[in-house]
Each structure stands twice: as C-alpha cells, then as structure tokens.
Amino acid sequence: MSTKRFSPKGNLLLYHVGAAVAVIGWGVSFISTKVLLDNGLHPIEIYIYRFAIAYLAMLLICHKKIFSNSWRHEFSFMLAGLFGGSIYFISENVALEYTLVSNVSLITSLSPLLTVLLIGFIYKSDRPGKETILGSVVAFLGVGLVIFNSSFNLSINPLGDLLSLLAAFCWAIYSIVLKQLNPLYSALFITRKTFFYGVLTAIPFLLIEPSITPPTVLLDPVLLGNILFLALFCSMFAYLMWAVIIGKIGAVKASNYMYFQPVVTLVFSFLILGEKISVIGYTGCAMILLGVWMADYLQKRKLRN
C-alpha cells in the first residue's frame, strides 16, 4: 500500500495550512467583535460570553485535573487570565469602539516585539540584540503614525489606539507568565485555566458597564453566530491548534504567519465594514509590519551567521 499520503512532508503541509487558518480566524475576529458592538452588546459582555462558552467547551475535553500543583501556580494562572484574558480582550474590545478595526489589529500585532523587550528587561540572559531594537524603533514609529493619523480624523479617537497598545503590553506580560507554566502543564490545561480566570477577573469590570444586555439578545442568529465563532473557533480551537502547530513546525516558522493577521483584518475591514485609511495611516501600517519583520528576520540571520 502506498504511503505517500502519510508522508512527513504531507503532514507538515497540513500544519502550515492549520497555522494559516488560525491566523485568518484571528484576523477576522476583530470584524466579528465589531459587528457585535454595532448591534448593541458592550465590550465586557462580549468578552465574558466568548470566554465563558470557550471555558465550558474546554471543560468537556479537559476535566480530569481541576487545580494546579500549588497555590503559587494557581496565582500564576490567575495572572494569565488577567493579562492574557480580561484586561487584554476588554482593552481590545473597548478600543474597537473608538478607532478603526485595522488600527487595533495592527497595534496589537506589536505584542511579540513587546514580549522580547520585556523578557530582555527582566532576564539579563535574554537581552534583545541591536537587530530587535532597530525593528522595534521602526515599528513604534509606525504606531506613532497610526495614532497621528487617528488624531486628524474626527470620526476616530486616538484613545482606541492607546488601548490597543495597552492590550499588546498585557499580552507580553501573559507570554512571560506562560514561559514559566509551559514546562509544567499541558496546553489544554493552561488554556482552560486561563479561560476560567479570564472570566472570573472580568466580572468586576461589569460594574463600569452602563447597563447589562439580557442574554436573550443572543437568540438573534447573527449575534449568536458571531459569539460562537469567537468562542469556539478563535478562543478554543485556534488556540489549541496553535499549540499543536508550534510543537510540530516550531515557534519560529509558526510566528511568521502572524505577520499576516493585520493584513487579513485590513482586507476584511475594508470589504465588510467599508473602513478606509489615509496615506499616513497606510505608511504607519507598512512601518509596523516592516519593523516586526525586521526584528525577527535580522535576528534569525544573525543566529545563522
């Protein structure tokens, strides 16, 4: 019997396709959240619905171990839920009320760079090289142009861009917490615990909501479809798939696909929402993508040499 269909190359191709599908899903997730906001749901409610459904789905497939190995680890999981869940997504969701969807996607794509810089600040052995710093400078100049463009557009509030930057910083903190937890627990367990504490730490934020939308609003097929897409695909399936993909093709190759997330959002926000960006905005977009790419590519080339 032929074994071509089960060849390693064929399997690797499948993982690359999976990485592309996950990134496309994350890119479209900004559009989906914006649709929910435009239909009357509040940012915090959207996040809680999304992660509560994702947590319950995760609990069905990962329920043998409920607590972590120690209270110290439990506290780390709470931090993961706070920075990688509630604060990150609430900042991101609120930002979508004030600025362009494409701006939020672009600025939050800085999180890998911020992670490298923050790890370098905390761990002396992981200090970033000149290549990473150069890429960071270019990317942050791009962020400046995007925010500058927003300040001259009367329909956009730069507050949304600043909240996007806060979200990216929170994701960097979350990545550092994961750096400590990854060797100790499975991807399933870490994801489930993050979802749990993400929902738990979001509940106090409901106090700042002007009103609470009744759950019956989700009987609307459009709203329910978008919530389920965010919860089951973007929050559960894509995160788990990404963990498997990193194990199979490596974090370096997988991270290359993240460059396309803002591009996906840019295209779909134009096609679905009709968002338009000025020349200054496009220049900022290009500089953010160039800076992130430079930091990654130049560092890899240095290591090869």
N, C-alpha and C positions, 0 to 999 in steps of 0.2 A: 504494500500500500504506500502511496506517495506521502511524503512528509513535508512537502513544500508549504502547504497551507499552515503548518505549525512551526515554520522556521523562525529562528530568533529575530531575523530582520522583519518578518511579518508581524511578530508580536510587538517589536519596538515601534513599528509604524502605527500600530493601534494605540500605543501610549502617547505618541505625538499627536494623533488625532484627538485623543481624550484631553490633552492639555489645551489644544486649540478650542475645543468645545467648552471647556471650563472657563477659559478667558472670555470667549464670546458671551457666555452666560453672565459673567460678572460685569462685562461692559454694558449689556442690555439691562442689568438690574437697576442701574440709575434711572433709565427710562421708565421702568415698571414702578419704581418708587415715586417718581414724578407724577405718573398717572394717578396713583392713589392719593397723593397730596392734592392734586387738582380736583379730585372727587370728594373732598371734604374730610379725609382722615388726617389726623395730626401726626407729626413726626415720631413722637414717642409711642403712640398707639401702633403705628405701622411696625416699628421695631419689635415691640412686645408680641404682637400677633405672629410676626415672622419667626422669632426665635422660640416662642412657646410651642408652636407647631413643630418646628425642627427638633426641639428637645424631646417632645413626646414620640416623634418618629424614631429618634436615636435610641430612646429608652427601650423600644420594641426589639432592637437588634443588639443592644449592649446594656444588659441589666444584671449580669452576674455579680459585678463588683460595683458597689454604690459609693463607698468612701475611699479616699486616697490612703496612703500608708501612714501619714502623720498629720497632725494639725498644722504643722508648718507647710506641708504640701497643699493642704486644704486652703490655707491662706493664699498660696501662690495661684491656685485655681481661681480664687475669688478675684485676685488682681487680673488674671487672664480674662475673666468675664467682664470686669470693669473696663479695662483698657481696650481689649480686643472685641468687646461686645457692646455694652451700654453706651459708654462715652463716645466710642468710635462711631457707632452707627447713628446715635442720636445727633451728634455733631454733623455727620454727613447728611442725614435726613433734613435737619433744620437748614443746612446750607443750601439744599435744593429749593427751599422757599425763597431764597434771596439772590441766587446767582444762576448762571447757565448750568445745565446738566453737564455739558462738556467741560466747563471750568472745574467742577467738583471732581470729575473723573481724572482730569489731568493733574490737579494739585495733589490728590490723594495717591497718585502714582509715584510721588516722591518718597513714599514710606520705605522702600528698600534702601534708598540713599540715607535717609534719616536713621535707619536701623544701623547701618555700617558706621555712621558718625557717632551715634550714641554708644554702640558697643566699644568703639575705639576710645571714647571718653571714659568709660567705666573700666575696661580691661586694657592695661598697657600693652599686653602681648598682641592685641588685635587693632593697633593703631592704624588708621587708613593711610595709604600712600599718597604721593602727590597727584597721581592719576585720579584717584577718587575725589580728592579735594577740588581738582580742576573741573571735573564733571559736575560736582556739587555746586560750584560757583556759577557755572553756565545754567544749570537747572534752576537755581534760585533766582537768577536774573530773569529767567523765563517766567517764573511765578510773579515776579515784580511787574513784568509787562502785562500779564493776565489781569492782575489786580488793578494796575494803572488803566487798562482798557475798561474795566468794570466801573471805575470811578467816573469815567466820562460818558457812561451810558445811563441815562436817567431811569431806565427800567430795571437796572441791576444794582444791587447793594454790595459793596466790597466786603461787608460783614460775612457774606456767604463764602467768599474766597478765604477769609481768615479762619472761619470754622472748618473749612476743608483742610487747611494747614494743620489745625489742631487735631483733626481726625488722623492725618498722616503721622503726626507725632505720637498719638496714642497707639497706633499700630506698631510703631517702632518699639515702644515700651512692651507691648504684647509679645513681640518677637523675642525680646530679651528674656521674658518670663518663660516662653516656650523653650528657649535654649537650655534652661535648667530642667524642664519637665520631660522633654522628648526622650532622653535616655532611660527614663524611669517608667514611662507608661505608654500604652498603645495609642495610635492616632484616634481610634474610636473612643477610648476613654477620655482623652484630652478634649476632643471635640464636644462630647456630651457634657462634660463638667463645665466647659466654657459656656455652652448654651445655657446651662442651669443658672450659673452665677450671673450670666449676662442678663437674664430675665429678672432675677432677684434684685440685682443692683439698679435695674431700670425703674422698679416700682416707685421709689421716692420721687423720681422725676415727674411722675404723673401729677404731683401737687402743683406744678407750674403750668399744667395744661389749662386753658380757659374753660374747656368742657370735655366730657368724655363721650365719644361716639358709641352708641349701643352696638353690640356685636351683630345685631340683626342686619346691619348695613352690609355685612359680608354675604348676605343672600343674593346680592347683585352678582350675576355671573362674571362680569368684567372685574369687579373688585376681588372676588374670591379667586379668580384665575390668577390675578397678579400676586396676591398674597401667597398662594400655593406655589407659584413659580419661584418667589423669593425664598420661601421656607424650605421646600423640598428639593429644588434644584440648586439654587445659589448658596443656600446655607448648609444643607446636608450633603447632597450628592456631590456637588462640585468640590467641597472641602475634603471629603473623604477620597474622592477620585484624585485630587491634587496630592494628597499624602501618599497614595499608592504610586502615582506617576513620579514623584520625587525619588522614591525608593528604586524605581526601575530605570529611569533615564538620567537621574541625578539632578540636584538642585540647580546647577549652573545652566544646563540645557532647558530645564523647565522654566527658569526665570526669564529666559529670552522671550517666551511667549507673552509675558506680562507687558512688554513694550507695546503690544497691540491693543491692550484694553482701552486706553484713551481714544485710540483711532476708531475702535468699534463704537464707543459711546458717541464720538463726534459724528460719525456717519448716521447712526440711528437717531440721534437727537435732531439732526437736520431733516431726515426723512419722515420721522413720526411727529416731532414737536415743532418743526419748522424753525429751529434756532439758527441764528446767523451770527458770525463772528467777524470783527473788523480786521484790517491788515495787522494792526498792533496785536490783536488777540491771536491771530494765526502765527505771528512771529514768536510770541510767548509760548504757544503750543509747541512750535518746532524746537525752541531752545530747551524746553523741559524734556522732550523726548531725546534730543541730542545729548543733553547733559547726563541723563540716566544711562543712555547707551555708551557714552564716552567713559563714564566711571567704571562700567562693567567691562567693556572691551579692552580698554587700555590696561586695566589691572590684570586681565587674563593674559594679554600679550606679554606683560612684564614677567608673569609667573612662568610662561613658556620659555622665555629667554633666560 
